[in-house]
Every structure is written in C-alpha cells, then in structure tokens.
Amino acid sequence: MTSATDSLHAETKSAPLKIGEQHPQLFAVIRDKLRERILSGEFTPGDRLVEGRLSEEMGVSRIPVREALRALAAEGLVTIEPRRGASVSVLSEAAAYDMVEVRATLEGLNAKLAAQRRDEKTVERLQAFLREGTQAVSSGQLDKFQALNSQFHEMLATVAGNAVLTDLMRSLRDRTALVFAPSNMHRARQNWDEHAQILNAVIAGNGDLAALLASQHVHNAAKAYTEAKQQSQSRASAA
C-alpha cells in the first residue's frame, strides 16, 4: 500500500465509521485520493471503481467511498451507471479539444484578474512560490516542482478571487487531464517554465500578458498530447 493509504488507515482506525455517521473530513480525503489516482493514470478511463474493493483498500466503510464517487461524478471524472456502478469517465479526444478551447479562454481571464487584483501581500506570496519552484528545478527535485505545478492553478484562482470561474476551470482542468495528463507528465519542466512566466506577468500587474501566456499554456498542453500520440503511432508503424 502507498503511504497515502497508510495515512488514511491511521485516520480511520482512530475514528471508526458507523452507519449513518457523517464524516465530511474523511469523505474529502477519500475524494481527493481517488481524484489523484485517476489523474495520475493509476486508474484509466473505463476502469471500474468498485465500492467494496476501494473501501477495503482504504480501511473505511462504503459510505464515504460512495459519497466520494458521487462527488467525482459531479465533477465529470467518474461515471455512475445503474447495475454497473462507478467507472472512470471516458472522454473522447474531440470533446477534450472542445474543452481546451473553453478552458484556454477561462484560464486567460483568471490570470488577467489575478494580475489586476493582486496586492502587496499576494505579490510576496507569489514571489515565494516562484522562488521555491525555481530552486526545485535547479536542484533537480522533480517531485517538488511537479507538486508546485499542481498547486499553481489553484493559487492563481485564489488571487483572482472569482468563485464561479474557479469552479468552471477546475472541472474543465480535471476532465481534460483524463486525456492529456499522461503526456504532460513528461513536460513537467516546461510546464513549470510556462507557469513561471505567467506568475511574473501577474506579479508585474500585466493582465494582458498574463492572459495571453495562460491561454497559450493550455494550448501547449494539448499540442504536447497530439505530438506524443503522433510519435507513438509513427513508432508503431515502423515496428
């Protein structure tokens, strides 16, 4: 078992679940763990997510697992069907590219708002975040700047301060990741470089540049997937 699962076991042993008892904090932990496993590629599109098996793995009852799966279904990451149960959503490439077009526009707006609404305290926080990522890259701490890459969009959304926009982007980001995430794992360094450019534009208060860079960043991620797929097909044809 992973250390994350061990940690979950420790939490549940100290506070065992009972039928009808509500554990919103535990439910949130399970939801986030399952989302992480889906977006990392451990669970792939179409894989079944069996309540009983997951509850046994995580050392909890089915109740919080069921609620976590419902929450992920509302986000579009999981599909729940009668008699078949839950599975990782299957998103077509065409639908993913449609979402990219919308997400690119929204991410641009988010970056622009962040540049317009940042204050002195926010700038200090963004600068610290930028320094941390730059140091992780220069020292080769791959796991560290991958984690910072994951935090980047949420941090920028916090600065922008538009809750509706944040919810829309989070949903689109996770759903497109079902298709694009595996190829983007290989461009973690480039992702950080692009994030750093956006951060610098936000810190400088240049909303138009921040919007342009954020929009381009989304299109770059989609392009990386397309190129990786073409290379894979070329290798398969040559074999």
Secondary structure, DSSP 8 states (H G I E B T S, - for coil): --HHHHHHHHHHHHS---TT---HHHHHHHHHHHHHHHHTTSS-TT-EE-HHHHHHHHTS-HHHHHHHHHHHHHHTSEEEETTTEEEE----HHHHHHHHHHHHHHHHHHHHHHHHH--HHHHHHHHHHHHHHHHHHHTT-HHHHHHHHHHHHHHHHHHHT-HHHHHHHHHHHHHHHHHHHHHHGGGHHHHHHHHHHHHHHHHTT-HHHHHHHHHHHHHHHHHHHHHHHHHHHHHHHH-
